Amino acid sequence: MSGDGVRVLRILGREYSVRAPAGEERRLQDAAALLQAEITASKKKFPYVTSNELMVLSALNLCARQLGAQDGECDEADALERIAALNRRILDHLQRQD
């Protein structure tokens, strides 16, 4: 990592150079670590999906959790069920494309 605000993040085995605003470098690194952890969890659940599919599933899981937290009306069990249903629909769609 260089001192000019550019951070090299490693996600799914690839390196990405990203410029972070001053003071936001740590948040960017934390976000990349959270995404990588979600990808690892998704890979355990769906071991045969491609890297691109893992990235999409993981991003959707994170977004769904964020939206659930913002709503405040959705309990955790309901959110997990909605995420699982969304994952199934995405996988079905992606498999139909192959």
N, C-alpha and C positions, 0 to 999 in steps of 0.2 A: 504494500500500500504506500502510496506516495503522500507527500504533505500538501499537495495542491487541491485537496478535496475529492480526488478521484480514489475510489475504493474498488478493489478487485474482489468480487464475490464469487464463490464457487457453489454452483447449484447444479445438481444432476451430473456432476463430473465435468461441467464446463465452467470456464471462467468468464465473468462479465465485468467490464470496467464501467463503473457508474460514478458520476459526479454527484456528490452530496453537498447540500447547502451547509454553510458553516454552522457547527453545533448539532447537526443532524447525522453525523457519521455513525454514531453508536446506534441510533434508531434504525438506520439502514442495515447495519450488520445484524441487529436483532431480528429485523424483518426477514432477511435472507436465511438466518438460522431457523426461524419459525417455519418458513416455507420448506426448507430442507427437511425438517422434522416431520412436517405433514406429508411430504413426498415419501419419506421412509415408511410412515404408517400406512399410506395408501398402497405402497408396493407390497407390504405384507398381506393386505387384504386382497389385492388384485395383482398377483405375481406375473401374469402373462400380458399385461397391457404395455404399450410402447411408452417411451419417455415422454412424448408429447401428450399422450392420454393421461399419464401420471401428473404432469404439470397442470393440465386442465382440471382434473378431479381434485387435486390438492388446492388449487386456487379457489375452486367453487366451494369446497369444504370450509376454507377460511372465510370466504365472503359470507356464506350462510351463517356461520357462527357470529360474525360481526353484525349482520343484520338482526339476528336473534337477540343479541345483546342490546342493540339499539331499541328494538321493539319493547323489550321488557315484559311482554305478554306471553312469550313463548317459553315454556319450561324446557329443561335440558332433554328430557326423554322425547318430547315432541320434536325438538330441533334435530336430534340424532336420527329419528325416524324419517324426517323430511330430507335430511342429507343422504341417508341410505337410499331412499326412493329416487332422489335426483341422480345419485351415482348409478343406480340400475338403469335409469332412462338414458343417461349419457353413454354408458357402455353398450346398451342395445343399439343406440343410434350409430356409434362408432363401428360396431361389428357389422351393421348393415351396409356401411360404406365400403368395407373391404370386399 
